[in-house]
Amino acid sequence: QVQLVESGGGLVQAGGSLNLSCAASGRTFSDYAMGWFRQAPGREREFVARISRRSTTTYYTDSVKGRFTISRDNAKNTVYLQMNSLKPEDTAVYYCNTWKTIMGTRTDYWGQGAQVTVSS
């Protein structure tokens, strides 16, 4: 059973920084890509960033490029999201994500979420 546990959320002023962590268990961490999503009140969950198994490739949604950095430590089974120059519109619950695809069917796994609140 895959388990994802986020930490590091909190309240920060605009322009500040936060670093989210996600500890994974239940599968061989280094075998799978990892991602971060977020969901603001009244909005759908949206993709934020993704990192490949060996950290060779990263992807970001346009609104966070140049401000957020996703990274992973396979020895610690942990993925991180360093968030700099935070804006009020970054306020959301941030979810760690991984998935498996078997015979064309994708199954997503999610953490419980970490609240990030950016005050103006």
Backbone bond lengths (Angstrom), bond angles and torsions (degrees), N, CA, C in turn:
res aa  C-N    CA-C-N  psi(-1)  N-CA   C-N-CA  omega(-1)  CA-C   N-CA-C  phi
1 Q - - - 1.452 - - 1.527 108.98 -
2 V 1.325 115.80 124.04 1.459 120.54 179.68 1.524 109.48 -77.37
3 Q 1.326 115.46 132.84 1.464 121.01 175.12 1.516 109.33 -127.74
4 L 1.321 115.30 135.44 1.458 122.64 178.48 1.519 108.15 -126.89
5 V 1.324 116.33 129.12 1.464 120.71 -177.75 1.523 108.80 -128.87
6 E 1.345 115.42 113.74 1.460 120.93 179.37 1.521 110.91 -87.83
7 S 1.318 114.86 154.27 1.456 122.15 172.76 1.518 108.89 -154.03
8 G 1.330 114.93 163.37 1.462 119.75 175.18 1.509 115.64 103.80
9 G 1.311 118.72 0.63 1.451 119.97 177.39 1.514 111.45 -71.26
10 G 1.327 116.08 174.86 1.449 119.70 178.74 1.500 112.49 162.55
11 L 1.325 114.72 -167.98 1.464 123.05 -179.71 1.528 108.53 -106.06
12 V 1.326 115.83 131.53 1.469 120.08 -178.70 1.519 108.13 -144.99
13 Q 1.318 116.11 151.68 1.453 120.33 176.63 1.524 110.64 -79.08
14 A 1.303 115.57 155.58 1.464 120.24 177.22 1.530 109.92 -54.61
15 G 1.320 114.93 137.13 1.456 120.90 -176.85 1.514 113.53 92.58
16 G 1.323 116.51 -10.62 1.451 121.11 -178.79 1.520 112.74 -83.36
17 S 1.338 114.89 -173.97 1.470 121.64 -176.02 1.521 111.00 -133.00
18 L 1.309 115.00 151.15 1.457 122.91 171.17 1.526 107.95 -142.97
19 N 1.332 115.14 152.89 1.467 120.07 176.70 1.519 108.36 -125.48
20 L 1.305 116.55 113.78 1.459 121.67 177.09 1.523 110.16 -89.30
21 S 1.319 114.76 144.83 1.461 121.39 174.56 1.515 109.43 -123.44
22 C 1.318 115.73 151.94 1.460 121.28 176.22 1.516 107.52 -139.15
23 A 1.324 115.87 114.42 1.453 121.69 177.64 1.523 109.07 -93.84
24 A 1.325 115.95 128.75 1.463 121.94 -176.18 1.514 110.93 -112.62
25 S 1.319 115.41 147.05 1.456 121.34 175.32 1.521 108.89 -149.12
26 G 1.318 115.78 164.34 1.452 120.33 174.97 1.515 115.19 99.21
27 R 1.346 117.10 -4.90 1.437 119.86 176.38 1.527 107.37 -156.81
28 T 1.317 116.87 169.68 1.461 120.37 178.39 1.521 108.10 -74.59
29 F 1.310 116.09 104.53 1.464 122.75 -170.18 1.517 112.28 -55.74
30 S 1.321 116.96 -43.14 1.454 120.72 -173.88 1.529 113.44 -71.84
31 D 1.310 117.42 -6.26 1.466 120.94 -179.48 1.527 112.95 -86.94
32 Y 1.340 118.04 -6.26 1.462 120.11 -170.02 1.522 112.64 -134.79
33 A 1.333 114.37 143.85 1.454 119.87 170.64 1.523 109.75 -67.86
34 M 1.325 114.95 157.85 1.465 121.14 -179.90 1.522 109.37 -132.27
35 G 1.313 116.15 154.94 1.452 119.42 -179.45 1.515 113.12 -145.43
36 W 1.332 113.55 168.99 1.459 121.69 172.92 1.523 108.58 -126.24
37 F 1.320 115.55 138.27 1.451 123.48 173.54 1.523 107.98 -125.89
38 R 1.317 116.82 167.67 1.454 120.34 174.78 1.520 109.59 -145.12
39 Q 1.328 113.62 155.76 1.463 119.85 178.71 1.512 109.14 -139.37
40 A 1.324 115.15 116.40 1.457 121.39 176.94 1.526 108.80 -89.67
41 P 1.337 117.57 157.80 1.467 120.38 -179.28 1.524 111.53 -55.71
42 G 1.321 115.94 130.46 1.453 120.83 177.45 1.514 115.30 76.79
43 R 1.331 116.64 6.31 1.452 119.96 -177.79 1.532 110.32 -123.88
44 E 1.316 115.68 162.02 1.453 120.30 177.82 1.532 109.89 -76.86
45 R 1.316 114.72 156.39 1.450 120.29 175.22 1.527 109.19 -65.17
46 E 1.330 116.46 135.64 1.454 119.96 -177.27 1.525 111.45 -128.51
47 F 1.310 114.75 151.30 1.457 122.64 178.04 1.526 110.17 -68.41
48 V 1.329 116.34 139.13 1.462 121.32 176.27 1.524 110.93 -114.83
49 A 1.335 116.77 -54.50 1.467 119.77 -175.35 1.521 109.45 -158.50
50 R 1.344 114.96 158.16 1.452 121.11 178.16 1.528 108.45 -145.68
51 I 1.325 115.38 148.74 1.461 120.65 179.56 1.527 108.94 -135.57
52 S 1.310 116.17 140.04 1.463 121.11 -178.31 1.525 110.71 -75.91
53 R 1.331 115.12 174.30 1.462 120.77 -173.73 1.525 113.46 -58.19
54 R 1.324 115.54 -40.98 1.474 119.93 -175.47 1.516 111.71 -106.21
55 S 1.349 116.45 16.14 1.464 122.28 178.80 1.516 113.41 66.63
56 T 1.329 118.16 16.52 1.464 120.37 -178.23 1.529 112.22 -77.79
57 T 1.334 116.35 -23.62 1.468 120.45 -176.87 1.516 110.37 -134.21
58 T 1.321 115.52 135.00 1.456 121.20 174.69 1.522 109.55 -130.41
59 Y 1.306 115.70 150.43 1.462 122.42 177.64 1.527 108.08 -133.03
60 Y 1.341 115.28 145.96 1.457 120.91 179.18 1.518 110.12 -137.20
61 T 1.312 115.88 147.66 1.447 118.46 168.78 1.533 108.35 -69.86
62 D 1.305 117.08 150.24 1.465 121.14 -172.51 1.522 113.15 -56.35
63 S 1.314 117.24 -35.97 1.465 120.27 -172.87 1.530 113.56 -69.13
64 V 1.333 117.50 -14.61 1.478 119.57 -178.62 1.525 112.70 -114.81
65 K 1.313 117.28 -3.82 1.470 119.94 -178.99 1.519 110.44 -59.01
66 G 1.320 115.74 133.98 1.455 121.07 -179.23 1.512 114.19 85.39
67 R 1.339 116.96 -10.52 1.470 120.50 179.87 1.523 112.29 -116.26
68 F 1.331 116.94 -36.39 1.464 122.23 -178.55 1.527 109.80 -106.58
69 T 1.342 115.28 147.78 1.459 121.01 176.04 1.523 108.92 -134.58
70 I 1.328 115.59 124.33 1.453 120.48 174.89 1.526 108.48 -96.80
71 S 1.331 115.53 140.61 1.463 120.78 178.22 1.523 108.26 -149.66
72 R 1.321 115.72 169.61 1.463 119.24 179.67 1.516 109.23 -147.91
73 D 1.319 114.48 153.46 1.449 122.67 174.19 1.521 106.50 -124.74
74 N 1.318 116.92 101.10 1.460 120.51 -175.58 1.526 112.02 -67.34
75 A 1.303 117.48 -25.22 1.465 119.98 177.62 1.523 111.72 -70.28
76 K 1.340 115.86 -25.62 1.470 120.76 -179.53 1.527 112.18 -105.86
77 N 1.334 117.57 3.06 1.471 121.42 -178.75 1.525 111.37 52.84
78 T 1.314 116.03 42.88 1.457 120.91 -173.93 1.529 110.57 -134.20
79 V 1.323 114.41 139.59 1.463 121.36 172.77 1.526 107.70 -117.33
80 Y 1.341 115.47 146.27 1.456 121.50 -174.84 1.525 110.39 -123.74
81 L 1.323 114.12 156.67 1.462 120.21 170.42 1.523 107.01 -135.26
82 Q 1.321 115.48 105.15 1.452 121.16 176.39 1.524 107.78 -86.59
83 M 1.330 116.00 121.90 1.460 121.14 -176.29 1.523 109.09 -117.28
84 N 1.312 116.04 116.24 1.458 122.47 179.27 1.521 110.24 -115.45
85 S 1.313 115.72 164.11 1.475 121.79 178.43 1.522 110.89 48.90
86 L 1.309 115.51 48.35 1.459 120.29 -175.49 1.520 111.66 -65.22
87 K 1.331 114.32 146.18 1.454 122.69 -179.27 1.529 109.30 -120.36
88 P 1.318 118.15 156.18 1.474 119.32 177.31 1.530 112.48 -54.92
89 E 1.311 117.88 -33.19 1.467 120.46 -179.92 1.526 113.08 -71.82
90 D 1.338 117.93 -5.64 1.459 120.84 173.22 1.527 111.47 -83.59
91 T 1.318 117.40 -6.78 1.452 121.69 179.01 1.524 110.53 -59.92
92 A 1.337 116.10 123.88 1.468 121.49 -176.41 1.525 108.79 -178.31
93 V 1.307 114.48 170.51 1.459 120.09 166.20 1.529 106.81 -90.02
94 Y 1.314 115.91 127.30 1.463 121.85 -177.50 1.523 109.55 -101.67
95 Y 1.330 115.09 130.76 1.456 121.58 -176.34 1.528 111.11 -118.37
96 C 1.300 115.08 133.32 1.455 121.97 170.70 1.525 108.71 -79.50
97 N 1.313 116.71 146.01 1.468 119.86 -174.14 1.517 111.50 -143.63
98 T 1.310 115.62 141.42 1.444 122.04 164.81 1.525 107.66 -144.10
99 W 1.294 117.23 172.37 1.458 118.83 -174.70 1.520 109.90 -155.60
100 K 1.320 114.40 165.22 1.449 121.26 170.43 1.516 108.06 -134.98
101 T 1.310 115.13 148.26 1.459 120.85 178.71 1.514 108.43 -124.19
102 I 1.299 116.34 118.70 1.460 122.05 179.50 1.516 108.60 -123.52
103 M 1.317 115.48 119.88 1.472 121.92 179.31 1.526 110.76 51.77
104 G 1.307 116.61 42.21 1.453 121.96 175.64 1.513 115.25 83.63
105 T 1.308 117.58 -4.00 1.460 120.94 179.54 1.520 109.70 -102.35
106 R 1.331 115.31 123.93 1.457 120.55 -177.87 1.521 110.40 -96.96
107 T 1.326 115.28 134.77 1.459 121.95 173.69 1.519 108.34 -119.03
108 D 1.326 117.33 123.56 1.451 122.69 179.83 1.527 110.85 -97.24
109 Y 1.320 114.22 146.06 1.462 121.59 174.55 1.527 108.14 -120.64
110 W 1.327 115.69 139.14 1.463 121.31 -175.40 1.520 110.90 -130.65
111 G 1.336 114.69 148.63 1.445 119.13 169.57 1.518 110.20 -81.99
112 Q 1.322 115.44 -176.03 1.464 120.29 -177.37 1.522 112.01 -80.84
113 G 1.318 116.51 -14.61 1.457 121.18 178.60 1.511 113.18 98.37
114 A 1.327 115.12 149.63 1.464 122.41 177.08 1.531 107.86 -128.86
115 Q 1.321 115.58 124.91 1.462 119.94 -178.27 1.530 109.98 -77.41
116 V 1.315 115.19 128.35 1.469 122.05 173.06 1.522 107.42 -119.91
117 T 1.321 116.32 122.07 1.460 121.92 179.49 1.521 109.17 -122.93
118 V 1.330 115.62 123.32 1.464 121.47 -179.43 1.520 108.08 -113.08
119 S 1.314 115.91 117.77 1.465 120.26 -179.23 1.528 110.18 -92.74
120 S 1.319 114.38 148.30 1.478 119.14 -178.78 1.521 111.63 -90.16
